[in-house]
Amino acid sequence: MTNRKYFGTDGIRGIANLPPMTADIALKIGAATGLYVSVNKKAKRVVIAKDTRLSGYMLESAITSGLTSVGLDVFLLGPMPTPSIAMMMKSMRADLGIMISASHNTYEYNGIKIFGPDGYKLSDENESEIEKIIQNLDNYDLGKIKIGKAKRIDDAQARYIEYIKGTLSKELTLDGMDIVIDSANGAGYKVAPLTLWELGANVISIGDTPNGQNINQDYGSTSLENIIDTVVKNKADIGIALDGDADRIIVIDENGEIVDGDTILAIIAKEWQETKKLKKNSVVATILSNIGLEDYLSSQSIELHRTMVGDRYVSQYMRKNGFNVGGEKSGHIILSDYSTTGDGILAALHILAIMKKNRQKISDLAKLIDPYPQIQKNFIIKEDQAPDIIQLRDLSEKHQRKIGDKGRVLIRLSGTEPLVRVMVESKDKKLLDQTLTEITTSLNELLN
């Protein structure tokens, strides 16, 4: 993959009003993406959704200007979960989908995720082609292109809710269930609690008062204190925490314990294997998923396939190989029979369906895997001091050799933030702590 100026591991992301998240660059991205998808003179259509960040207004307007300038018709959905994009593209016969969101990041950040005509996030190769067009925009004669139009769609939320409810058995109701839903003051703040309520649940909704600046602040899948307190205080059956664009989920059991993406994958894989829905007896996860997940799946004769970090890579691998359950420890759960990307609300509905069908508490379902102790630590990269990828790879391989078959070590650059991310995993707690201490010393020398 060639060096790219704008795209990272999950679209384009950065601090709003600083490159690449400026109105000027967003306009160019819109125009270049429109030119990329317009391989013929046929009129093209694009749907755009966003989360609740204040900068979403600026970027939405700029991207829309770029797209309409090259002849695309734009349909604006307003605040909607990222996974709704593919569904709405199909519903509206669109050729392109764009989500304006920085996912789990704080409000200062924003991002642009692009979905191709097939409803899947663009590949690295596709993104590189768009980067080339951006660099050569001055060479295009836009004066000969018919300008497109933009229109707001008012019923997008209702369409999405009906779609995800339709993935469940028609007989399923959530009557009698007390559910806490934390929408992170983000894109799911309306559709998530409404979906659960329509299915009959007693809904306790938190993180549902966005003001443009509080997305992911003290609420959501990366800030679990409030939802844990709310579940315990209300003696709820389950807590469901989404992130800013509602494409990931972390579950809280009735005792206030965290159920992460690995455990959610195990619960769904077991149920789908028993009901003959699990394709090719396989699950896809990333290199960050716990060995405990691999041990459990192996005990059930389910094969675990690992990819690079990023739900986009999980989705691409699933699609290529015909698998239908995959995800990440961080909570991206992809059920590809119904969605092309991670969908926190969809995953929640299927966990709730399993609870109802089996008449089991979520804490009982979560006992499937015995995770290895794992520590993840981030190291801030100072401006203009990014370490060489080869240095990080060598450091990772050095410590993996030292820990041997007693655990795993992973050191990598973040694709979304100026961070080096470290993961160490081992059943031997003493070895785990010692390895992390040695890596911390090495990285502090490398980054300072």
C-alpha positions, 0 to 999 in steps of 0.5 A: 500500500502506498503512502497516503495523505488523508486516509487511515485505517478507518477513513479520514479522521482528525481534529475539526478545522485542522487538516485533513478535517477542514471545509476546504479538504472536505469539499475536495474529498466530496468532489474526488469521491464523486468523480471516482464513482462516476465512471459513466455519465449516468446520474449517481446518488449518494446518501450522507449521515453524521453523528452529533458533533458540532463540526458535522454541519460544516463537513456535511455542507462542504462534502455536499458541495463537492459531490453536487459540483461533480453531478451527484444527487445527495440525500441527507439523512441527519444523525444516524448510526454508521451501519444504517448507511448500507441499508439506506443505500439499498433502500434509496438505490444509491451508488455511494454512502458517506458517514461523517463521524470520528466514532469513539473519539471526543467531539474535537475530532471528526472523520469521513467514512466512505461506502462504495456501491456494494455497501461496504467500506472502500478498500485501501486500493479504492481510497488510494485512487481517490487520493490521486484524484484529489491531487489532480482535481485541477485537471478536471474540466468541471464546467462541462458537468451537470450540477447535482442537487441535495435533499433531506430525508425525514424518515431515515430513522424509521426505515432503519428501525424497521429493518433491524427489527426485521432481522429478529423472529416476529414472535420476539418481544422484550416484554418484562426486560429492564434495559439500560441503553447508553447512546454516548450522546451520539448518532444512536441517541434517538433510534437505539432507545426507540427500537428497544421500546418498540420491542416492548422493553422497559428502557432506561436511556442515558447519554441521549442529550447531545449538545454538539460537544458531549459525544463520548464524554463520560458516556458510551462504550469507552466510558462505562462508569455511568452505565455500570452505576445505572444498571446496578442502581436500577437492578436492570437485566442488562446495559448496552453501551454504544459509541459515538456512531453506534457501530460498536457495543459493550454490554454490562451484565446485571451485576455491573460486570463488563462483557466485551466484544470477544465474549459477545462473539462467543455467545452469538457463535454458540447460538448460531452454531446450534441453530445451523446459522453459522457459516463454515463453522468459523468466526473472524476476529482481529489480532487483538482478540483474546486467546481465551476466545480462540480456546473456547471456539476451538473447544466447539470445533469453530475455527477462529480467523484473525485479521489486522486491527479494524472492522473494515478488515474483518468485514472484507475477510468475511466477505471474501471467505463467506463467513457471517460472524466477526468482530473486534474485542472493542465491540464492533460486531459484524453479522454479515447476513444483515449488515456490511459493517459493525452495528451495535444496535443490531448486535444488541438485539441478537444478544437480547433474543438469545437471552429471551430464547434461552431464558438466561441472564447475560452473566450466565451467557458470558461465562463461555470464555475464560480470557487470558489476563491482557493489558493494553496501554497507549503511548502518545506520539509527539508531533514530528516524532513518529517512530518507524514502523520497522522499529515497532515491529522489531520491538514487538518481535523481540518481546514476543520471542521472550514471552514465547508460547506463554502469551502474546505481544503486539506493538503498533501505530494507531490508525486513528490517533497519534498513539503507539498502542501496546497489547500484552497477554499472558496467563502468567501475571508476573510475566505479563507485568514484567513484559509491559514494564520492559516495553514501556522503558523501550518505548519511552526511550524511542518516543522521547 
